[in-house]
Amino acid sequence: MPESIPAVREVLIKDNISYLERSLIVDLVGTTLDCAVIQGLLDNISEIKGNSEIGVSKLTKSVINALYIASSPSSYYIADEVIKNVNNMALLKQVIHDPKKITHITEVVIEGSENLADRVISEIEKINNINRIYLTGGVLKLFILMLTIILKIIR
């Protein structure tokens, strides 16, 4: 059972979920996308899917490679900070040694985020008859990605 299922129980209670409602829990973490369909307040888990082809780690690795090409520090921590702060030009100028590469690195983050969001949406669209969707993830950088996903779903 994906660890995100019990993690949303408090939110389900707060949202006053009926025993008739079906909720999709989407958990995007480093190496996988986990989805679970639950009935009511965890009364029944009707479907669990995992996709190891979709995860944030591919985006992080792309940013690490872009930083390396820009002769800049290229650890997972720094790549995560660049992803989280992609719109913070002051931080990018501190981290990226070659100013000519800043645009390229921000494009890598944005394109990678959009690609990841598209892949998550594609997985979500395969699941039918859902009343609510809950997006979870243990990494702070996912906040930007999750907003991208929500906006694409709403469109």
C-alpha positions, 0 to 999 in steps of 0.5 A: 500500500502506498504510504500516501494513502494513510497520509491523506486520511486527515484531509479526507476527514476535513473535506467531509468525504462521503462513503460514496465518494471515490478519491484518487490519491496521486503521489509523485516522488523521486523515482515513481508515480503512485496512484490509489483509488479509495472509497470514502474514508479509506473504506475500500482501496479499489485500485493501486497503480505504480509507474516507475517510468515517471518520477522527479528524479529524471528532472533533477538529473537533467538539471544536474547535467545542465549545471555541469555543462555550465561549469557550475556545482551540480549536486542533487541538492543544488539541482533541487534548489534551482528547480524550486527557485527557477524564477529567482534570478539572484539565486540562479546568478549565484549558482550558475557560473556561466551567465549565458547558460542561465536561460538554458538551465531555466528552460531545462527546468520548465520543459522538464516540469511540463513534460513530467506534468503531461505524463502525470496527467496522462496517467490520471486520465486513465482512471475513471469515475473519480470525485476528487483528486489529492496530490501528495509528495514528500519533496518540497520542489514538487509544489511547483510541479503539482501546481503545473499539473493542477492548472493543466487539469483545470484547462 
